[in-house]
Amino acid sequence: MNIPKLLFEMFFLGVSFALLGLLVSYIFDVMQGKKIDWWPKHVYGMLVGSATTAALFHFIFEIAGLNEWYVKQYKPLLK
């Protein structure tokens, strides 16, 4: 197992997931006509929690062999 690559994937997935979640939150605030609070009190906990959850999700799937299974089963859905 390539540990540095796995750690990079976990970090990248975690940060991407957290940032996407924050963006979606801002979009919903705009759609509801709310004033955007760019750095609310809960944002640090939300970002850390989301990033950690996504990274652990990837790690568990890697250990369980589900990532390898998915790659073997993959067929593009959008062409």
Summary of the structure (lengths in Angstrom):
residues: 79
radius of gyration: 16.2
end to end distance: 32.5
largest distance: 48.3
contacts: 166
relative contact order: 0.15
helix: 75%
strand: 0%
